Amino acid sequence: MLRLSLEALQIVDAIDRRGSFSAAGKELHRVPSTISYTVGKLESELGVQVFERNGPRVVLTRAGQELLKEGRYLLKAAHDLEQRVRRVASGWETELGIGYDALFSARAFEADARAFYAVAQQTRLRLVQEALSGTWEALLEGRVDLLVGAAGDGPAGGGYVSQAIGTLPFVFAVAPGHPLADASEPLGRNQLQHHRAIVVADSARRLAPRTVGLPLGQDALTVPTMQAKFDYQLAGLGFGFLPEPCARAAIGRGQLVEKAVEEPKPDETFYLAWRAGEDGAALSWWLARLREPGLFARLLAHAPGRQEC
């Protein structure tokens, strides 16, 4: 008799990621009693303890870690099977994941999502924000099906199709009250090393994270998005490169001071990308929609600081 179910594995996975039964219940839209009952029933049928309970926080036992390690392969296989069956039956994917770089905002896709829901046949949409190499990793590992505005060239090895959609210049800037605001130019590494950099964290889990060329020993404040970086630089907490369109607006308002540096950041190219061989109806719809003129300008309209430009 089979003692494992996909539902039980899904619940164990959510508890591990969220750290508690209640948080897992919120993610899965289940009441805590259902989560507790399912875990208790699983542990009873397997004859092993899956979680160590420490008040509201729970952690996997060694047996639970092994269960979830293999169980996640089963969950992914079941998800892939559902997708394939759905495509064979109707041509439409069960779910479409769209990844975008942390430079941009999910608001950029509001009109696209509204138009998609008018024609889609029950395909669920999932928007995923990643940063730097994390966008490419999400595509290659199957966590998303389409990348919009992925920064920089993709990793070697292929397996995907990419199309450049735009290039963005960056400027080095600090707040007017920052010590570097009045420093002589161009600023060199020796000058920068005595101050704090504000950097966006690369969300890659397995790919090598992108570096920003900071000197060894450089103090850095790491933030999750470009919006956070923009806000912290406005607050005078550090220095760094910012997208030129929004930095320029803040410079014009006197909120930032542009500084010349000995090692300027090259212009960044952004891409639309998807896995080779994918041909579902939902992916095809989004590709046709996003290949229309004006995509990159629309993304930039929702970049950090643009609401004030």
Summary of the structure (lengths in Angstrom):
residues: 309
radius of gyration: 23.0
end to end distance: 63.4
largest distance: 75.6
contacts: 943
relative contact order: 0.14
helix: 42%
strand: 22%
